[in-house]
């Protein structure tokens, strides 16, 4: 018998799963944004040069797709937040995982804002950043981990994010 890793059941599951994990969905969504970002950027250059109405239509379609992907991103972590609220338990969810997710998505958002990309090009990471922050807050609350060190970490996150967003671009060594 040939075992395909694609349909191989994990030891903890009782059935085969052919649906992507949330991390896979995140990769798929973020790879879509790269394409949309390049379409929006290239069509903006054509429109700025007095390009054709086809370029304007292409930019409108790309922008609409960007917002559509952003709205679809609500399906990524909202079910986790709803489950935490419904069961009043965050068992099985690691705080460190959600801090890392929040940090990585925030870095992506800061990069996009600092480079002046249109919001439609990165709306999905903005939505996922907000969802990650909400899920992290719910986990901290339901696992009763809100204390002085957690509040200090939140303040450090906000301070570093604010500095990255509002500092002049020349302060970044490779920017």
Secondary structure in CASP SS format (residue, H / E / C, confidence):
PFRMAT SS
TARGET T0000
AUTHOR 0000-0000-0000
METHOD secondary structure of the structure
MODEL  1
X C 1.00
X C 1.00
X C 1.00
X C 1.00
X C 1.00
X C 1.00
X C 1.00
X C 1.00
X C 1.00
X C 1.00
X C 1.00
X C 1.00
X C 1.00
X C 1.00
X C 1.00
X C 1.00
X C 1.00
X C 1.00
X C 1.00
X C 1.00
X C 1.00
X H 1.00
X H 1.00
X H 1.00
X H 1.00
X H 1.00
X H 1.00
X H 1.00
X H 1.00
X H 1.00
X H 1.00
X H 1.00
X H 1.00
X H 1.00
X H 1.00
X H 1.00
X H 1.00
X H 1.00
X H 1.00
X H 1.00
X H 1.00
X H 1.00
X H 1.00
X H 1.00
X H 1.00
X H 1.00
X H 1.00
X H 1.00
X C 1.00
X C 1.00
X C 1.00
X C 1.00
X H 1.00
X H 1.00
X H 1.00
X H 1.00
X H 1.00
X H 1.00
X H 1.00
X H 1.00
X H 1.00
X H 1.00
X H 1.00
X H 1.00
X H 1.00
X H 1.00
X H 1.00
X H 1.00
X H 1.00
X H 1.00
X H 1.00
X H 1.00
X C 1.00
X H 1.00
X H 1.00
X H 1.00
X H 1.00
X H 1.00
X H 1.00
X H 1.00
X H 1.00
X H 1.00
X H 1.00
X H 1.00
X H 1.00
X H 1.00
X H 1.00
X C 1.00
X C 1.00
X C 1.00
X C 1.00
X C 1.00
X C 1.00
X C 1.00
X H 1.00
X H 1.00
X H 1.00
X H 1.00
X H 1.00
X H 1.00
X H 1.00
X H 1.00
X H 1.00
X H 1.00
X H 1.00
X H 1.00
X H 1.00
X H 1.00
X H 1.00
X H 1.00
X H 1.00
X H 1.00
X H 1.00
X H 1.00
X C 1.00
X C 1.00
X C 1.00
X C 1.00
X H 1.00
X H 1.00
X H 1.00
X H 1.00
X H 1.00
X H 1.00
X H 1.00
X H 1.00
X H 1.00
X H 1.00
X H 1.00
X H 1.00
X H 1.00
X H 1.00
X H 1.00
X H 1.00
X H 1.00
X H 1.00
X H 1.00
X H 1.00
X H 1.00
X H 1.00
X H 1.00
X H 1.00
X C 1.00
X C 1.00
X C 1.00
X C 1.00
X C 1.00
X H 1.00
X H 1.00
X H 1.00
X H 1.00
X H 1.00
X H 1.00
X H 1.00
X H 1.00
X H 1.00
X H 1.00
X H 1.00
X H 1.00
X H 1.00
X H 1.00
X H 1.00
X H 1.00
X H 1.00
X H 1.00
X H 1.00
X C 1.00
X C 1.00
X H 1.00
X H 1.00
X H 1.00
X C 1.00
X C 1.00
X C 1.00
X C 1.00
END
